[in-house]
């Protein structure tokens, strides 16, 4: 039993080895023992402002506005946060599909 489109961590080495993916796109992962989740930018900002974590930067020095690295001392429920991240990934997938459908209709002759 699981959620359609969600795949478990693949293991191995390299970035994303501990990631849960929705249709191939990472929405939550463990990085150096911290939960890292993709959420709407305003939600990430609110969690950072409340001291629950920091923006995730993938060790590149540039924080990503839709990614949060949860503070290990946070009392927030990891499962609930992962559910929020999956909801966000699902919504993004839906918007992407709608955009592709619109572009496809626009490219049809006679329109």
Buried (B, 14 or more C-beta within 10 A) or exposed (E): EEEEBBEEBEEEEEEEEBBBBBBEEBBBBBBEEBBBBBBBEEBBBEBBEEEBBBBBEEEEEEBBBBBBBBBEEBEBEEEEBBBBBBBBBBEBBEEEEEEEEEEEEEEEEEE
